[in-house]
Amino acid sequence: MPTLKQKPKQRPFCFSVKGHVKILRLVLTVTSMTFFIIAQAPEPYIVITGFEVTIIFFFIVLYTVRLDRLVNCVFWPLLVFGLAASVFCIADGALIYRKLLFNPSGPYQKTAVHDRF
């Protein structure tokens, strides 16, 4: 009579060392994005940090729900983020082209408030 082997019980992702590291990374990235917003840093810094927060959050959700073990044929977050990035790049290129078409003199230059008076 064959004996059944029990699977070793795995801890939930949020209570594992990898889970703690990912959550700590998410907290650190959200903190840095908050500091960028408070310091009124250039928009690309804030947007890139926001993308990183979104990606880290979705990976935490992915590992918490264990979708990485259920879907083993395609690592779908890379596909989703790749498609989203390509759509955003195309939209950004179209907006830049439109702006340069209507304003061929050059890019917009920010000036300080005290320089206006």
Secondary structure, 3 states (H helix, E strand, C coil): CCCCCCCCCCCCHHHCHHHHHHHHHHHHHHHHHHHHHHCCCCHHHHHHHHHHHHHHHHHHHHHHHCHHHHCCCCCHHHHHHHHHHHHHHHHHHHHHHHHHHHCCCCCCCCCCHHHHC
